Amino acid sequence: MPRLADQIRQAILTHADNCAPNECCGLLAADPDGHITFAYPLTNVDPSPVSYTVDPDEHFAALGHAESRGWEIAGAFHSHPGGTAMPSMIDVQTALEPDWVYVIAAPGEIRGFTIRAGTIEEVGLD
């Protein structure tokens, strides 16, 4: 079960606040034991209150940063500024990494999920 340390949780919530009313987005790195170690707040290159597209150059830079520390990209996060922290149909359709944790921040809540072949399963973040 992934755990979001307070500073990672705060980084996600701050990025969500800074991007509102549009969705924020970013990546999560994990150490070899699977512990989430870092949040990469990235640019939503198609700003929208209902969808996001990660900047590909920033994605590549985050990957390089993580690998240089022996980590791997193990998840993604984004916000639902006008909704709940539940995956939308778009989120399910675009979840291409079955082993990733997908973290969603919404007003007053932050939740994590795995999304495999269209099946959503909540994972605890504490």
Buried (B, 14 or more C-beta within 10 A) or exposed (E): EBEBBEEBBEBBBBBBEEBBEBBBBBBBBBBEEBEBBBBBBBBBEEBEBEBBBBBEEBBEEBBEBBEEEEBBBBBBBBBBBEBEBBBBEEBBEBBEBEEBBBBBBBBEEBBBBBBEEEEBEEBEBE
